[in-house]
């Protein structure tokens, strides 16, 4: 199977196009820039398959992590019908990543022959043969190839970075050979992983060598976290994507904030994860950022009031690893107990159409499970709507206006 990427426009590095001919039935299509549906073991966090139907513009590709599935490989081997049917999503397109983007894995456990992942049962060491055997029983549509991305923490020597690239290329070659011999994986697309830390020459070597292999797309790994400065990340992304063929998609892990997404799109990245709405929900918060790039003075005034809300900067922490960002409001705060407006004015999600900020505040304070359900519905829809707005802005040549609006809301 060969996935097809048709580009309709490239504006200042931003790529607008559509992916077709992917998935087992080859009938799905996906517009880029876009995102994946973040899941826990195949289910959207806090939502059932039925409540997920309340969310509009849900991505066609669901992301599952190998770290969560690896412990089930013996069960799946006996089941023999793949992960889609096992999780009750037979029509879904499944992308299997190595790690869950919201979980931090211990470092220092990879070696020349194996990569370590952490599941419910603890550490599992994966050689290429075991990794591909697990992929055979999962039968994903896309899967991230085994790679050594364990170079995120602190200062890492150039020698260690070089070793990371060498190992990842070696794993890629071995996995490609094993895929050729596997009937179960003939319809699956392997995503080649580009490593190299913050060392430009290694990043470029990784990109060039990976591009020579018959992979379905590219994953830009190692840009999550704070090991690199923002300037270094953006410079590396621009230089690396310039080395990649235009007819294959570029994915990135660990980037979720709207301002960071816009900057990455501008540098040629196509597909993102959607773990950010989940993190916002876990904080008891609602996404409220404005992504309407058409002039709207009334909406701008509302946003201005939200940003300058008395006391907000005094009792909320912005931009920390788990801190509340400027793109959301914390509904656990006492000031929302008498706020009977929707989470976001003009939002058409189920929560905003039927409930108020005061009600969600009450649910959070009383520890009701419904609070996270309603927040997840809203946050997913708001986030997916943001990506729709990005694509529309590209179509209308207004992406610069959208970027200015998003960046103005970041702190």
TORZAZA-916670 format. One record per residue (C-alpha): x, y, z; residue number from 1; residue in three letters. Coordinates in nm, 2 decimals, padded with zeros to 4 digits. Layout:
BEGIN
<r <X Y Z> NUM ala>,
...
//
This chain:
BEGIN
<r <00.00 00.00 00.00> 1 unk>,
<r <00.13 00.34 -00.08> 2 unk>,
<r <-00.02 00.64 00.09> 3 unk>,
<r <-00.07 00.94 -00.13> 4 unk>,
<r <-00.02 01.30 -00.03> 5 unk>,
<r <-00.15 01.56 -00.27> 6 unk>,
<r <-00.04 01.91 -00.20> 7 unk>,
<r <-00.27 02.20 -00.30> 8 unk>,
<r <-00.07 02.49 -00.16> 9 unk>,
<r <00.25 02.58 00.02> 10 unk>,
<r <00.25 02.92 00.18> 11 unk>,
<r <00.56 03.04 00.36> 12 unk>,
<r <00.65 02.68 00.46> 13 unk>,
<r <00.30 02.59 00.56> 14 unk>,
<r <00.17 02.28 00.37> 15 unk>,
<r <-00.19 02.24 00.28> 16 unk>,
<r <-00.29 01.91 00.13> 17 unk>,
<r <-00.48 01.58 00.16> 18 unk>,
<r <-00.37 01.23 00.25> 19 unk>,
<r <-00.54 00.95 00.07> 20 unk>,
<r <-00.50 00.58 00.01> 21 unk>,
<r <-00.43 00.49 00.37> 22 unk>,
<r <-00.60 00.26 00.62> 23 unk>,
<r <-00.70 -00.10 00.55> 24 unk>,
<r <-01.00 00.00 00.34> 25 unk>,
<r <-00.81 00.28 00.16> 26 unk>,
<r <-01.13 00.49 00.17> 27 unk>,
<r <-01.03 00.74 00.44> 28 unk>,
<r <-00.87 01.08 00.37> 29 unk>,
<r <-00.71 01.33 00.60> 30 unk>,
<r <-00.65 01.70 00.55> 31 unk>,
<r <-00.32 01.85 00.66> 32 unk>,
<r <-00.22 02.03 00.87> 33 unk>,
<r <-00.41 01.81 01.11> 34 unk>,
<r <-00.39 01.61 01.43> 35 unk>,
<r <-00.44 01.26 01.56> 36 unk>,
<r <-00.71 01.15 01.80> 37 unk>,
<r <-00.53 01.10 02.13> 38 unk>,
<r <-00.65 00.79 02.31> 39 unk>,
<r <-00.59 00.57 02.61> 40 unk>,
<r <-00.59 00.21 02.50> 41 unk>,
<r <-00.81 00.31 02.20> 42 unk>,
<r <-01.06 00.51 02.39> 43 unk>,
<r <-01.07 00.89 02.41> 44 unk>,
<r <-01.00 00.99 02.77> 45 unk>,
<r <-01.32 01.03 02.98> 46 unk>,
<r <-01.54 00.96 02.68> 47 unk>,
<r <-01.72 00.65 02.55> 48 unk>,
<r <-01.75 00.58 02.18> 49 unk>,
<r <-02.10 00.73 02.20> 50 unk>,
<r <-02.00 01.05 02.38> 51 unk>,
<r <-01.71 01.10 02.13> 52 unk>,
<r <-01.98 01.12 01.86> 53 unk>,
<r <-02.09 01.45 02.02> 54 unk>,
<r <-01.76 01.60 01.92> 55 unk>,
<r <-01.73 01.75 01.57> 56 unk>,
<r <-01.43 01.72 01.33> 57 unk>,
<r <-01.28 01.42 01.51> 58 unk>,
<r <-00.96 01.31 01.34> 59 unk>,
<r <-00.98 01.00 01.13> 60 unk>,
<r <-00.65 00.86 01.27> 61 unk>,
<r <-00.65 00.74 01.63> 62 unk>,
<r <-00.32 00.73 01.82> 63 unk>,
<r <-00.25 00.44 02.05> 64 unk>,
<r <00.08 00.40 02.24> 65 unk>,
<r <00.29 00.08 02.22> 66 unk>,
<r <00.37 00.12 02.59> 67 unk>,
<r <00.01 00.06 02.67> 68 unk>,
<r <-00.05 -00.22 02.42> 69 unk>,
<r <00.27 -00.42 02.47> 70 unk>,
<r <00.15 -00.60 02.78> 71 unk>,
<r <-00.15 -00.72 02.57> 72 unk>,
<r <00.05 -00.87 02.29> 73 unk>,
<r <-00.01 -01.23 02.40> 74 unk>,
<r <-00.39 -01.17 02.43> 75 unk>,
<r <-00.39 -01.00 02.09> 76 unk>,
<r <-00.20 -01.29 01.94> 77 unk>,
<r <-00.47 -01.53 02.05> 78 unk>,
<r <-00.74 -01.29 01.94> 79 unk>,
<r <-00.59 -01.27 01.59> 80 unk>,
<r <-00.81 -00.99 01.45> 81 unk>,
<r <-00.60 -00.69 01.53> 82 unk>,
<r <-00.64 -00.40 01.77> 83 unk>,
<r <-00.92 -00.21 01.58> 84 unk>,
<r <-01.18 -00.48 01.64> 85 unk>,
<r <-01.04 -00.55 01.99> 86 unk>,
<r <-01.11 -00.20 02.11> 87 unk>,
<r <-01.44 -00.17 01.93> 88 unk>,
<r <-01.33 00.07 01.66> 89 unk>,
<r <-01.32 -00.15 01.35> 90 unk>,
<r <-01.36 00.14 01.11> 91 unk>,
<r <-01.08 00.35 01.26> 92 unk>,
<r <-00.74 00.42 01.12> 93 unk>,
<r <-00.48 00.34 01.39> 94 unk>,
<r <-00.14 00.49 01.44> 95 unk>,
<r <00.08 00.32 01.70> 96 unk>,
<r <00.35 00.54 01.86> 97 unk>,
<r <00.62 00.41 02.09> 98 unk>,
<r <00.53 00.62 02.40> 99 unk>,
<r <00.23 00.79 02.54> 100 unk>,
<r <00.30 01.17 02.50> 101 unk>,
<r <00.17 01.26 02.85> 102 unk>,
<r <00.39 01.01 03.03> 103 unk>,
<r <00.76 01.06 03.10> 104 unk>,
<r <00.97 00.75 03.06> 105 unk>,
<r <01.29 00.69 03.26> 106 unk>,
<r <01.61 00.75 03.07> 107 unk>,
<r <01.93 00.55 03.02> 108 unk>,
<r <01.79 00.21 02.94> 109 unk>,
<r <01.84 00.19 02.56> 110 unk>,
<r <02.13 00.01 02.40> 111 unk>,
<r <02.26 -00.10 02.06> 112 unk>,
<r <02.02 -00.39 02.04> 113 unk>,
<r <01.70 -00.28 02.22> 114 unk>,
<r <01.48 00.01 02.32> 115 unk>,
<r <01.29 00.01 02.65> 116 unk>,
<r <00.93 00.11 02.70> 117 unk>,
<r <00.73 00.12 03.02> 118 unk>,
<r <00.38 -00.03 03.04> 119 unk>,
<r <00.16 -00.14 03.33> 120 unk>,
<r <00.39 -00.43 03.40> 121 unk>,
<r <00.70 -00.21 03.42> 122 unk>,
<r <00.99 -00.20 03.18> 123 unk>,
<r <00.99 -00.40 02.86> 124 unk>,
<r <01.30 -00.43 02.65> 125 unk>,
<r <01.22 -00.44 02.27> 126 unk>,
<r <01.46 -00.57 02.01> 127 unk>,
<r <01.36 -00.52 01.65> 128 unk>,
<r <01.23 -00.88 01.62> 129 unk>,
<r <01.01 -00.85 01.93> 130 unk>,
<r <00.89 -00.50 01.83> 131 unk>,
<r <00.78 -00.63 01.49> 132 unk>,
<r <00.62 -00.94 01.64> 133 unk>,
<r <00.40 -00.71 01.85> 134 unk>,
<r <00.32 -00.49 01.55> 135 unk>,
<r <00.21 -00.81 01.37> 136 unk>,
<r <-00.06 -00.88 01.63> 137 unk>,
<r <-00.16 -00.51 01.66> 138 unk>,
<r <-00.19 -00.47 01.29> 139 unk>,
<r <-00.19 -00.09 01.29> 140 unk>,
<r <-00.24 00.12 00.98> 141 unk>,
<r <00.07 00.33 01.07> 142 unk>,
<r <00.33 00.27 01.32> 143 unk>,
<r <00.64 00.45 01.45> 144 unk>,
<r <00.95 00.25 01.39> 145 unk>,
<r <01.17 00.15 01.68> 146 unk>,
<r <01.42 00.43 01.75> 147 unk>,
<r <01.66 00.56 02.02> 148 unk>,
<r <01.51 00.89 02.12> 149 unk>,
<r <01.66 00.88 02.48> 150 unk>,
<r <01.85 01.20 02.45> 151 unk>,
<r <01.61 01.46 02.59> 152 unk>,
<r <01.74 01.51 02.94> 153 unk>,
<r <01.99 01.78 03.00> 154 unk>,
<r <02.33 01.81 02.83> 155 unk>,
<r <02.40 01.52 02.59> 156 unk>,
<r <02.74 01.47 02.42> 157 unk>,
<r <02.77 01.47 02.04> 158 unk>,
<r <02.90 01.12 02.07> 159 unk>,
<r <02.57 01.00 02.24> 160 unk>,
<r <02.37 01.19 01.98> 161 unk>,
<r <02.56 01.03 01.69> 162 unk>,
<r <02.50 00.69 01.85> 163 unk>,
<r <02.13 00.77 01.87> 164 unk>,
<r <02.11 00.83 01.50> 165 unk>,
<r <02.32 00.52 01.42> 166 unk>,
<r <02.10 00.30 01.64> 167 unk>,
<r <01.78 00.44 01.49> 168 unk>,
<r <01.89 00.38 01.14> 169 unk>,
<r <02.00 00.03 01.22> 170 unk>,
<r <01.66 -00.04 01.39> 171 unk>,
<r <01.49 00.10 01.08> 172 unk>,
<r <01.67 -00.12 00.84> 173 unk>,
<r <01.61 -00.43 01.05> 174 unk>,
<r <01.24 -00.35 01.09> 175 unk>,
<r <01.20 -00.29 00.72> 176 unk>,
<r <01.35 -00.63 00.64> 177 unk>,
<r <01.11 -00.79 00.89> 178 unk>,
<r <00.81 -00.61 00.75> 179 unk>,
<r <00.89 -00.74 00.40> 180 unk>,
<r <00.86 -01.10 00.55> 181 unk>,
<r <00.54 -01.03 00.74> 182 unk>,
<r <00.21 -01.09 00.55> 183 unk>,
<r <00.02 -00.92 00.84> 184 unk>,
<r <00.21 -00.59 00.79> 185 unk>,
<r <00.21 -00.56 00.42> 186 unk>,
<r <-00.07 -00.30 00.44> 187 unk>,
<r <00.08 -00.11 00.73> 188 unk>,
<r <00.29 00.20 00.69> 189 unk>,
<r <00.61 00.24 00.88> 190 unk>,
<r <00.69 00.59 01.00> 191 unk>,
<r <01.07 00.66 00.99> 192 unk>,
<r <01.20 00.85 01.30> 193 unk>,
<r <01.44 01.14 01.26> 194 unk>,
<r <01.66 01.18 01.57> 195 unk>,
<r <01.97 01.39 01.63> 196 unk>,
<r <01.90 01.60 01.94> 197 unk>,
<r <02.01 01.96 01.90> 198 unk>,
<r <02.31 01.87 01.68> 199 unk>,
<r <02.24 02.00 01.33> 200 unk>,
<r <02.48 01.77 01.14> 201 unk>,
<r <02.33 01.46 01.30> 202 unk>,
<r <01.97 01.59 01.24> 203 unk>,
<r <02.05 01.63 00.88> 204 unk>,
<r <02.22 01.30 00.85> 205 unk>,
<r <01.92 01.13 01.02> 206 unk>,
<r <01.68 01.30 00.78> 207 unk>,
<r <01.88 01.23 00.46> 208 unk>,
<r <01.94 00.86 00.55> 209 unk>,
<r <01.58 00.80 00.66> 210 unk>,
<r <01.45 00.96 00.34> 211 unk>,
<r <01.64 00.70 00.14> 212 unk>,
<r <01.44 00.42 00.30> 213 unk>,
<r <01.09 00.31 00.18> 214 unk>,
<r <00.90 00.46 00.48> 215 unk>,
<r <00.54 00.60 00.47> 216 unk>,
<r <00.62 00.92 00.64> 217 unk>,
<r <00.86 01.09 00.89> 218 unk>,
<r <00.84 01.15 01.26> 219 unk>,
<r <01.04 01.45 01.39> 220 unk>,
<r <01.13 01.32 01.74> 221 unk>,
<r <01.30 01.49 02.03> 222 unk>,
<r <01.15 01.84 02.00> 223 unk>,
<r <00.93 01.80 02.31> 224 unk>,
<r <01.03 01.93 02.65> 225 unk>,
<r <01.27 02.21 02.74> 226 unk>,
<r <01.61 02.05 02.65> 227 unk>,
<r <01.64 02.28 02.35> 228 unk>,
<r <01.57 02.66 02.33> 229 unk>,
<r <01.28 02.77 02.12> 230 unk>,
<r <01.51 02.93 01.87> 231 unk>,
<r <01.71 02.61 01.83> 232 unk>,
<r <01.40 02.40 01.79> 233 unk>,
<r <01.25 02.62 01.52> 234 unk>,
<r <01.58 02.65 01.33> 235 unk>,
<r <01.64 02.27 01.33> 236 unk>,
<r <01.28 02.20 01.22> 237 unk>,
<r <01.31 02.43 00.92> 238 unk>,
<r <01.64 02.29 00.81> 239 unk>,
<r <01.54 01.92 00.87> 240 unk>,
<r <01.20 01.95 00.68> 241 unk>,
<r <01.39 02.10 00.39> 242 unk>,
<r <01.57 01.77 00.35> 243 unk>,
<r <01.25 01.56 00.34> 244 unk>,
<r <01.06 01.47 00.02> 245 unk>,
<r <00.74 01.68 -00.02> 246 unk>,
<r <00.52 01.38 -00.10> 247 unk>,
<r <00.53 01.22 00.24> 248 unk>,
<r <00.37 01.35 00.57> 249 unk>,
<r <00.58 01.48 00.86> 250 unk>,
<r <00.46 01.40 01.21> 251 unk>,
<r <00.58 01.55 01.53> 252 unk>,
<r <00.54 01.43 01.89> 253 unk>,
<r <00.51 01.63 02.21> 254 unk>,
<r <00.40 01.96 02.06> 255 unk>,
<r <00.05 02.07 02.16> 256 unk>,
<r <00.02 02.44 02.25> 257 unk>,
<r <-00.15 02.64 01.98> 258 unk>,
<r <00.14 02.89 01.95> 259 unk>,
<r <00.39 02.61 01.91> 260 unk>,
<r <00.17 02.43 01.66> 261 unk>,
<r <00.15 02.74 01.44> 262 unk>,
<r <00.53 02.78 01.45> 263 unk>,
<r <00.59 02.42 01.36> 264 unk>,
<r <00.33 02.43 01.07> 265 unk>,
<r <00.52 02.73 00.94> 266 unk>,
<r <00.83 02.51 00.92> 267 unk>,
<r <00.67 02.23 00.73> 268 unk>,
<r <00.52 02.00 00.99> 269 unk>,
<r <00.19 01.83 00.89> 270 unk>,
<r <00.05 01.62 01.17> 271 unk>,
<r <00.04 01.67 01.55> 272 unk>,
<r <-00.09 01.48 01.85> 273 unk>,
<r <-00.40 01.59 02.05> 274 unk>,
<r <-00.28 01.52 02.40> 275 unk>,
<r <-00.30 01.90 02.49> 276 unk>,
<r <-00.68 01.90 02.53> 277 unk>,
<r <-00.64 01.60 02.77> 278 unk>,
<r <-00.39 01.78 02.98> 279 unk>,
<r <-00.61 02.09 03.00> 280 unk>,
<r <-00.90 01.87 03.11> 281 unk>,
<r <-00.69 01.70 03.38> 282 unk>,
<r <-00.62 02.05 03.52> 283 unk>,
<r <-00.99 02.12 03.55> 284 unk>,
<r <-00.96 02.38 03.27> 285 unk>,
<r <-01.14 02.47 02.95> 286 unk>,
<r <-00.97 02.59 02.63> 287 unk>,
<r <-01.09 02.94 02.56> 288 unk>,
<r <-00.84 03.08 02.30> 289 unk>,
<r <-00.96 03.26 02.00> 290 unk>,
<r <-00.88 03.12 01.66> 291 unk>,
<r <-01.12 03.33 01.45> 292 unk>,
<r <-00.89 03.51 01.20> 293 unk>,
<r <-01.17 03.72 01.06> 294 unk>,
<r <-01.20 04.06 01.24> 295 unk>,
<r <-01.45 04.04 01.52> 296 unk>,
<r <-01.43 04.33 01.77> 297 unk>,
<r <-01.69 04.18 02.00> 298 unk>,
<r <-01.50 03.85 02.04> 299 unk>,
<r <-01.17 04.04 02.08> 300 unk>,
<r <-01.33 04.24 02.37> 301 unk>,
<r <-01.44 03.92 02.54> 302 unk>,
<r <-01.10 03.77 02.51> 303 unk>,
<r <-00.94 04.09 02.64> 304 unk>,
<r <-01.16 04.07 02.95> 305 unk>,
<r <-01.07 03.70 03.01> 306 unk>,
<r <-00.70 03.78 02.98> 307 unk>,
<r <-00.72 04.07 03.22> 308 unk>,
<r <-00.95 03.91 03.47> 309 unk>,
<r <-00.87 04.05 03.82> 310 unk>,
<r <-00.64 03.82 04.02> 311 unk>,
<r <-00.59 03.57 03.74> 312 unk>,
<r <-00.21 03.62 03.72> 313 unk>,
<r <-00.19 03.62 04.10> 314 unk>,
<r <-00.34 03.27 04.15> 315 unk>,
<r <-00.26 03.08 03.83> 316 unk>,
<r <00.07 02.95 03.71> 317 unk>,
<r <00.14 03.00 03.34> 318 unk>,
<r <00.35 02.79 03.11> 319 unk>,
<r <00.49 02.55 03.37> 320 unk>,
<r <00.52 02.18 03.27> 321 unk>,
<r <00.19 02.11 03.43> 322 unk>,
<r <00.09 02.48 03.48> 323 unk>,
<r <-00.21 02.65 03.33> 324 unk>,
<r <-00.14 02.82 03.00> 325 unk>,
<r <-00.28 03.14 02.87> 326 unk>,
<r <-00.50 02.95 02.63> 327 unk>,
<r <-00.73 02.82 02.90> 328 unk>,
<r <-00.93 02.91 03.21> 329 unk>,
<r <-00.93 02.71 03.54> 330 unk>,
<r <-01.29 02.64 03.63> 331 unk>,
<r <-01.21 02.53 03.98> 332 unk>,
<r <-01.15 02.90 04.07> 333 unk>,
<r <-01.42 03.05 04.30> 334 unk>,
<r <-01.49 03.33 04.06> 335 unk>,
<r <-01.67 03.09 03.82> 336 unk>,
<r <-01.93 02.97 04.08> 337 unk>,
<r <-02.17 03.24 03.97> 338 unk>,
<r <-02.08 03.26 03.60> 339 unk>,
<r <-02.37 03.13 03.41> 340 unk>,
<r <-02.23 03.18 03.07> 341 unk>,
<r <-02.10 02.90 02.84> 342 unk>,
<r <-01.73 02.80 02.86> 343 unk>,
<r <-01.68 03.00 02.53> 344 unk>,
<r <-01.93 03.24 02.38> 345 unk>,
<r <-02.04 03.11 02.04> 346 unk>,
<r <-01.91 02.76 02.09> 347 unk>,
<r <-02.14 02.49 01.95> 348 unk>,
<r <-02.01 02.20 02.16> 349 unk>,
<r <-02.25 01.99 02.37> 350 unk>,
<r <-02.11 02.14 02.69> 351 unk>,
<r <-02.14 02.50 02.59> 352 unk>,
<r <-02.49 02.46 02.44> 353 unk>,
<r <-02.63 02.29 02.75> 354 unk>,
<r <-02.42 02.39 03.06> 355 unk>,
<r <-02.26 02.69 03.22> 356 unk>,
<r <-01.92 02.77 03.37> 357 unk>,
<r <-02.09 02.77 03.71> 358 unk>,
<r <-02.22 02.41 03.66> 359 unk>,
<r <-01.88 02.28 03.55> 360 unk>,
<r <-01.72 02.46 03.85> 361 unk>,
<r <-01.97 02.28 04.08> 362 unk>,
<r <-01.90 01.94 03.92> 363 unk>,
<r <-01.53 02.00 03.97> 364 unk>,
<r <-01.55 02.11 04.33> 365 unk>,
<r <-01.78 01.81 04.41> 366 unk>,
<r <-01.54 01.57 04.23> 367 unk>,
<r <-01.82 01.45 03.99> 368 unk>,
<r <-01.70 01.24 03.70> 369 unk>,
<r <-01.92 01.43 03.46> 370 unk>,
<r <-01.69 01.74 03.50> 371 unk>,
<r <-01.41 01.57 03.30> 372 unk>,
<r <-01.66 01.43 03.05> 373 unk>,
<r <-01.80 01.78 02.97> 374 unk>,
<r <-01.45 01.94 02.97> 375 unk>,
<r <-01.31 01.67 02.74> 376 unk>,
<r <-01.60 01.72 02.49> 377 unk>,
<r <-01.54 02.09 02.48> 378 unk>,
<r <-01.16 02.08 02.48> 379 unk>,
<r <-01.14 01.82 02.20> 380 unk>,
<r <-01.39 02.01 01.99> 381 unk>,
<r <-01.22 02.35 02.05> 382 unk>,
<r <-00.88 02.20 01.96> 383 unk>,
<r <-01.01 02.02 01.65> 384 unk>,
<r <-01.18 02.34 01.55> 385 unk>,
<r <-00.85 02.52 01.58> 386 unk>,
<r <-00.70 02.28 01.32> 387 unk>,
<r <-00.99 02.34 01.09> 388 unk>,
<r <-00.93 02.71 01.12> 389 unk>,
<r <-00.56 02.67 01.03> 390 unk>,
<r <-00.66 02.48 00.71> 391 unk>,
<r <-00.92 02.74 00.62> 392 unk>,
<r <-00.68 03.03 00.69> 393 unk>,
<r <-00.43 02.86 00.45> 394 unk>,
<r <-00.70 02.83 00.18> 395 unk>,
<r <-00.79 03.19 00.22> 396 unk>,
<r <-00.43 03.32 00.24> 397 unk>,
<r <-00.49 03.45 00.59> 398 unk>,
<r <-00.26 03.23 00.79> 399 unk>,
<r <-00.05 03.53 00.90> 400 unk>,
<r <-00.35 03.69 01.06> 401 unk>,
<r <-00.43 03.36 01.24> 402 unk>,
<r <-00.08 03.33 01.37> 403 unk>,
<r <-00.08 03.69 01.50> 404 unk>,
<r <-00.40 03.62 01.69> 405 unk>,
<r <-00.27 03.29 01.84> 406 unk>,
<r <00.07 03.44 01.93> 407 unk>,
<r <-00.09 03.74 02.09> 408 unk>,
<r <-00.27 03.51 02.33> 409 unk>,
<r <00.05 03.34 02.45> 410 unk>,
<r <00.24 03.45 02.75> 411 unk>,
//
